[in-house]
């Protein structure tokens, strides 16, 4: 078996204004670096489009229908100051969510060891009733709910190391005792949520806010002392990563100071958790990351660890 790479050309057709950071170029630089010979062992598939029922695992029908109806026939249409729809956005969002569903199914059925989904638009800010923060549908929450509702997993964990708190994921899983959400993120920063005191209706949310200019030491300490013990206590049968790389020191949208080696390290630790509790079942979904060079380099080390397995502290 191997690592599955899922993406789809439709994800390039979600358009945003010229000065917007969440551009198709993000996927293009990832595609180029993963075309390197070092990644020749990846299994590669075009992702299917999600079914409407998949979207309804995490979102209400009114949101799904409103987004479909608001997609313009030409040009761009704003949802808010940060989030936009273009003629290709609906298909892009369906194939992004479809990648998450396909990845979970492939890993659960032992077709592959693990999977990485190179997708856009990202998802972790999308709440049950609201699209926001560059995000239309919450791919990680859809994946987790698919694992519990359709595949029978009793405990699924989502770990989010994007620099921004995944308010949408937290909103969707808040009252889901079989889904744990763990997040490291800069605070204060957009969207303003993610305090330590936000713990979910069942103690199933673990937030680790980091002050601006935090670096490797603070990040790794939060993971070691709070997230890894919580995951071991929860003992997930499936692990989903919201893999945002905008905590990199070069990223323009926030002020954390992580490097590629930090993303490699956290990926190793999460793979070890998956090996202990989940039979290695792990799926990673692209979230943020807006410096193109840093994004490509960070994705490369992340995927390399997925392909190779765990490592040392």
Phi, psi and omega in degrees: 000177188201186174268132179265130173254120179245132173201179179202140179304333180300332181293341175281346188264002169280113187255152180222168179301158186303329182265010182279139183284338186268076190256162173302335180301336178300314178288327181295320179290327176293316178302319182294316184288328179279356171278352178299151181304330180299341182250020181295340180281354178294140166274133188238132177222149165280133184286146173285167171279138176294148171280157177303322179299329176294317179297324183287351173296332184237346186229154177280158186297328181297319178295314181302312182292321180297318179295317180297318182289333185271355177296124184282155175284336176205160178074200183237147178228125181280141168267322174204193184295337185251338194244135188226154172243141175229173181303332181267003188291321182298312180294321178300314181295322178295318181285331174294311178295323178296326175298317180298316180294314179298319180298314180298316179297317181295319179288317180298324181274005177064027172289329180218165177285315182202180185209149171235132181250111176270094192223157169205153000295156175292182189224341198285351174270349182286119180271175181303321186248004191208131169271139182192168171059046182076353193251139177256300176241149185271095186298320181292317179293321176300315180299315181295316180291327175297319179296320182279317187276325185256331184251356173081014176294135182272335180215122178234136177246138172248126177244126189237113177248019170301150182292338179258143179294138178276073182302325181293314178298315179300316180301316186287323185262002186310318183251031180248096184295342181267004177232124175259140175239123178238135185219132161256140184194158175287140174213128005282146176185169175303139003263009178097351179267179175099029175290156177303327183286350177274101190241004180082161183292341183234023185065026187260010177239130179235108180255133179236079179291139180240134180291156177307145180076008172296149181233208187303315185299311182293319179297310183293324177297316179299317179295313183295315191270338184239310187284312182296317176297321179296319178295318179296322177294321182284328180053065184294145174272350179206140181237129178241132179254125165272096192267086172263136184248021180274003169278000177296144183301334182275352186289139185276349189265354180204189189227036168270163190234046177279161177235174181305320182296334176289322177291324175296316182298311183293326176297318177300314182297319181290326175294326177293320175299314180298323178293322181290322192241336193238017182060027180080004185288111183213136178230133180245134183238129179294132171245248185271187183130108195235353165271116192296319180294314179294322179298312182298314181295322181289317176299321181300313181289325178298311181291324178300319178293319176303321181288330188259336183102192187286185183199197185267162174295000000 
